[in-house]
Amino acid sequence: MGDLIKIRNWIAGKEASPSSGLWLTKFNPHSGEPMSEVAGSNSVDVAAAVQVARSAFDDWSSFTPLQRGQFLADIASKMGERRDILAACVAEETGKPPQDAAAEVSGAILQADFFAGEGMRLYGRTLTSSMPHKSSRLQREAIGVAGLIVPSNTPIANIAWKMFPALICGNTVVLKAAEDAPGIAHLMAELTRDAGLPDGVFNVIQGDGGSAGAALVAHPDVDVISFTGSTSVGRKIATIAGERLARVSLELGGKNPFIVCDDANIDEAAKWAALSAFSNAGQRCAAASRIYVQKSVYGTFKEAFAKKANSLKLGIDEGCDLGPLINKRQYEFVVEILGKLSSENLVCGGLERTPSNIRSGYYIRPTILESLPTDSEIHKLELFAPVACLYSFDTPEEAVEKANDTDYGLTAAIHTASIDRAEWFARKVRAGVVNINIGTYGSEPHMPFGGFGVSGNGTREPGLEALDVYSELKNISVLSRPFLI
């Protein structure tokens, strides 16, 4: 095996090697073989990136929103030109089938287009006053340096969700790339340079969360932090950043319910349940991991759901339905959890390593479990794997009670022919996203995404609501003379 490609940091418009000389190995999730060497950044590297971003802030924030929007439009155009290169990188680093990687890139381009357009609509609003001849208005102002920390499950989409609203609001960016998707972050950095973005406005730090990520969160010159990842890490970020009152946006985990009522179209429900639970190898914060089925159709749905799960093709080739888990650590964690279960709980899937094309990678077959107690580890834990648990219910009221029996509250879905039941469920379920007769996922660039409970801290990204994360509101008032001179 030859020398592995080295993926460096991106600071002030050019590559930068780690100050410590440390390199981390990124492994191919399909083969388990070493794939690249990634800069093992530390607080020194983070400080260098933050200093550059701080120096670039005054000039970047002084551009009008329309000018910033044109930069974003140019970035979107470059992304379109390099669509195939970006998709190939996402597919290789994450193990996604090619069509899934291509769709993710298309979604990221839409995100860029949407926020480029916000340059023409970065609205404030006018206010009334009790004082005669006083006019008042609100306008949005940039906050400063934005520290963005993204996961690897949908790497280019996650980057786009954060960088474009941060930039359109006038902030400069230090992105902590996902450890398991370093290459796509580097490609995005090169692309911003080629699109003409001024040096220092967008910077990328590589490395692990415990070193590079923690240093970014703790840095006193990082004004706003946006993190997508686990609830446990989110709590730590909130604590550290809260000490200096930095603004924090947290999009965290989910243990999302999928409800199947007795009047649902069973085949459609089984299709959407499989997509929700197993697409992207279950590595979605919006994945459906708790499937509740009304008792009268439980057996029929279970059969249809298992048939659909067993039909899914694993691998990285065109037409495959799901790839491997992202790394060995996550794979071994899921294997350990599944290994504790009884065969009586297994409807389909499990740990069997067939067919032969998946034996060397971090693959978990689409797995359906049933008859698990609600106090079991797997019932409460966000696995981030293609594993779903089946439960039954008698009445819609019971379904909502069970759906809400979680500390999370990210997404939820219901399948029913009754508009009354669907609307009632949408009001009663505690989730930031509620879908009817589709899956538990499916956010779009203009739609705010986030959850209740430990699924987040109340912020929403993307959509227009992301502007509230990345801008300050300034109230400006003027007292004019009551007469003309």
N, C-alpha and C positions, 0 to 999 in steps of 0.2 A: 504494500500500500504506500502510495506517495505521500508527500506532505499535504496536510489538510489546509484548506483555505482559512485564512485568518480574518475574522470579522472584528473590526476596530470600532472605537467610539467615533462620533461625528461631532466635532466642536468647531464653531466659527467657520463652517463651510468646508472643512477638510477632515480627513481621517486623523485619529489620534490613538496611539498605542497606550495600553494601561500603564500608569506610572509605576506600578509594582512589578511589572513584567509577568504578571500572572495571567495564564490562559486557561479557560474552562473548555471542556469537550462537550460538543453537542452531538447527540446520537440520532441516527435515522430511526424513527419509530417503526418503520416497516421491516427493516432488516436487523436492527439492533447494532449496526456497525457505526463507528465514529464517522461523523459527517463534516464537522468544522471545528475550529478553535475560536473561542469567543473571548473578547477582552474581559478579564476579571477585575472590574473597576472597584475603586474604593472611595473614601471620602475626599481624597485629593482630586481624583478625576471629576467627581461630582461638583466640587467647589470650582474647578476650572470651567465646567460647562455653565454653572449658575452665574459666574462672574461675566462670562461672555454674553449670556442672555440678558443680564442686568444692563450691560453696556449698550446692547442693541435696543433696549426697550424704548428709550425716549424717541429715537428716530421712527421706529416702527409704529408706535402709538400715535405719532404725529401725522401719519398718513390719514387721509379721510377714509371712512368706511368703504366708500366706493373704490378708492385706490386699493385698499386691502382686498376687497372682493375681486378685483381684477387679477391680483396675484394668485388668489385661490382658484380662479377660473383657469389661469395658465397652468397651475399644478394639476387640475382636473384634466386638462387637455393632454398634458404629458402622461398622466396615468392611462388615458385612453390609448395613446400611442404605444405604450409599453404594457398593455393589458396582458398579453401572452407571457411576457417575462415575469410580471408580478404573480400571475396565476401559477406558473410553473414553480416559483419559489414557495408560495403558500402550500402547494400540493406536496412538494418534496419535504419541506420542514415539518409539516403537520401530519402527513400521511393521508390527506383528504383525497378522494377520487377527483380526477381533473374537472369534471363538470361542477362539483361543489366548490372547488377553489376558484373557478372562473366566475361563478355566481357571487362569491364573496367579494371578488375584485369589482364586479359591476356595482354591487351595493356600496362599496367604498367610494367609487366615482360619483354615484348619486349623492352621497353625503357631501362630497366636495362641491358639487354643483349647487346643492341646496344652500350651503352656508356662503358660497360665493355670492348668491343672490341676496343674502341677508345684508350685504354691503349697501344695497339700495333701500333696505328696510330696517335699519338698526334704530327702531323707533324709540323715542321717549314718549311723553304725553304732556299736555297742558293741564294746569290746575287752576281752580278758582281761588279767590281770596276774599276775606271779609273786609279787607282794607281797600278803599276806593283808589283807583288808578294804579293798583299793584297787579302786575302779571307774573305768573310763575310757571315754571316748566321743569320736567324731569328729563335728564339725558344720561345715556350710558357712557361710562368711562372704563378704560382698561384697568385691571387690578395690578398687573406687574408680571412677575415670572410665574409661569404655570408649570408645576411638576406633574407629569402624567405617567401613571404606572398601569401597564396593560398586561392582560394574560395572553396565553398562546392558543386558546381554543378557536377563536376567529381573529387571527392576528391583524390583518390589514383593516378589517372592519372596526376592530377595537381602537386602532390607531386613528382612523378617520373620525370615529365618534367623538374623540377628544381634541385632536389637533385643530380641526377646522373651526369649531366654535371658539376655541381659545384664541386662534389667530385672528378671526374676523372681529373679535372684540378688542383687538389691539395688544394682546399679551404676547410675550415671547415664551418659548417652550423649551423645556428639558424633558425629553421622553425617556423613561426607563424602559427599555425594550424587554419583551418577554424572553426569559432564558432559553425557552425551547423554540422561539421563532426570531432569532437575532437577524437573519438575513433579510427578511422583509422590511424590518425597521431601517436597516442600512440602505436598502434600495429606495425607500421612501425619502430618506435624507438626501441621497444623490439626486433624486428626481426634483426635490424642492430647489436645489442649487441650479439645476439645468432649466428650471422654470423661471429663474431670476429672483427667487426670494433672497433678500439681503442676508449676508453672512451673520450668524449668531442669532437669527430669529427662531430657527428650528435646530435643536441639538439633540443628539441621541447618546445615551449612556448604556452600555452593555453590562452584563454581569448578573449576579444573583440578588435576590430580594434582601437577604440578610445583610449584605454589605452595601451594594449600590442603591437599592431601594430605600433602605433605612437611612442612609446618608442624605438622600434627596428629601425625605420627609422631615428630617431634623434640621435641614439647612435654614438658617434664619432669613435668608433672602429669597426663599420660595414663598410666594404670597398666596397661592391657591394650589391645592393638591387634589387631583382626581384619580381615584383608584377603582379598578374593577378586579375582583378576586374573592377570596374566601372571607367569611364573616370573622373568623379568628384574627386574620391579619388586619382586616378593617378596623376592628376594635383597637388594636395597637396603634394604628395610624391616627385614629381619632384622639387617642390619649396623648400621643407625642405632639401632634400638631396643635392640639387644644391648649397646650401649655403656653404657646405664643399667639393663640387666637388666629391662626391661619385658617382661611376658608378651606373646607374639606367637602368633597363630593364622593360618596361611597355607593357603588353598585355592587352588591354582595351576593350571597348564595340564594338558593331556592330549593324547596322540596315541594314541587308543584303538583296540585291535584288535577286530574282529568276525570270528569264525571260523565257516565253513560246512563241515560234514563231509559225507561222501558219503551218509550215511543221513538227512540233514536233510530236512524238508519245504521244498522249494525255494521255493514260493510264499510261505509264511510267512516264510522267511528273507529273501526279497527285500523283503517288506513292512517287516519290522523293520529291515533294513539301510537302506532309504530313510528311514524315520522317524529312525533314529539319525544318519544322515549329513546329512539335508536339512531336517528340521523346525527351526523357529526360524532358518531360513536358515543352518544349520550353526553358529550362534553359541552353542555350548554347550561348556563345558570337557569334558563327557561325550560329545561327538559322536564317532561312529565315522568315522575318517578313513583307517584301514587295514583293508581287507576281504581276508581270507585264505580261499581256497576250495580244497577238495580237487580235485586235477586231474581226476578222473573226472567231476565235475559242474561244472567251471569254465565250460564253454561254455553249459550249460543255465542256470546261475545268472546269468551275465553277461547273457544275453538277457532273463531275467525282471527283473533289476535295472534294466537300461537301459529296459525297457518301463515299469516303475514310475516311474523318474525322469522320463521324457518325458511321463508323464501328469500330473505335478504342475502345478498352476496357480499362477502368481506373481501377487501383488497384495495389496491391503489390504482387499478386500471379503469379506463373509461367504462361507465355503466355499473361499476360496483356501488353498493349502497352505503357502506361505512368502512372506514379504515381502522387503524390501531389507536390505542390510547397514546398520549403524547410522549410519555417517558417510562422508563423502567420502574421508577419509584411509585408512580401512580398505578402501574400495572400490578406490581407486587402487593400494593395496598388493597386493591380490589380482589385479587386472588385470595388474600388472607381472609377478607370478609366473607366471600362466597364459600370458602373452604369450611367455615364454621356451620354452614346450614345443613339441614337434613335433606335427603333426597325427596322426602315427602313434600317439601316446599317448592320443588322445581317443576315448573310446567314445561319449559323448554330452555335450551341454551346451556349455560353452565361453563365448565372449565375445559371441556374436550377440545383438543387442538387439531381440528380438521376444518377445511381441507389442507393439503400440503403447502399451499402458497402462503399460509398465515403462521406457519410453525416457528418461524424465526423472529417474528415481530411481537409487539405488545398488544396482541389481539384478545378481545373478549367477545364471545359470541352474543348476539342479542338474547337476553335472558329475561324470562318471566317467572316470578315467584308468587306464591299464594299461601294462605293460612299462616301468615306471620303475625305474632302478637304485636300490638301497637306500642309496647314498651321495648321492642327489640331494637338493637343497634341500627340495623339497616333501615328500619322504618323512620328513624329520626335523622339519619346521617345523609348529607349530600355526597353521593358516591362519585359523581362526574364520570359515569360509565354507562354502557348500554344495558341497564338493569332497571326493570320496573316491577312493582309489587301490585298484585290484584287484591281488592277487597270488595265486599258486597254491602249494600244498604237497602233498607226497606222503603223509606220515604224521602222526598226531596229535603225536608227539614233535617233528617239524619245525614244526608249527603253533605249539606252545608256545614253542619256541626263537625263532621269528620274532616272536611276540607280545611276548616279553620283550626283544626287541632294540631298546630305547628307553630314554632317560633318564627318561621319564615312567612313571607307574604308577597312573593314576587309576581308569579303569573298563575292563571287558572283557566280551565276550559270546561265547557259543558256541551254535550250533544243531546239535543231534544228537538222534537217537532213543535213544541209549544212555545210561542213567543212570550206568553205570560210567565211560564216557568223560567225561561231564559233570562228575562228581564229581572225577575225576582231574584234569581241566583246572582246576577251581576251586581245587584245592590247589596246582597247579604254577604257575599264572599269577601274575605279580607285579602285583597291582592291588588297590586298596582296596575296589572294588565289582566283583563278578562276577555276571553275569546269565546264565541258561540259557534258551534258546528265547524270549527277548524282546530288547529293545534294550540299548544301552550306557548308557542313562539311566533315570530313573524313581525318584528318591529320594522318600521320604515324610517327614512331620514327625518321626516317631519313629525314623527310620533314620539312623545316623551316615554322613556322607559325607566322603570325603577319600582321599588316595592315597599311594602309595609314591614313592620317588625324588624327582625335582624337581617332583612334583605337589603337594607340601606339606611341612610340617614335622612331621607326625605327629599333629596335632590332628584332631578330628572335630567337625563341626557339620552339621546340628542333632542331634536325638536327645538322649537323656540324657547322652551324652558331651559335649555342649556345656556342660553345667553345670561340667565340669572346666576348661573354658576360662575361664569367667566367675566362678569362686568360688575362695576359698582354703579349705584344710582346717585346722581348728583341733582339736588334741587336748586335751581337758579331763579331768583326773583328780582324784579325790577320795579321801582316806583317811578312812574313817569309824571311829568308836570301836567296839571289839569288844564293847561291852556297852551296855545301856540305862541311863540315869540315872533 
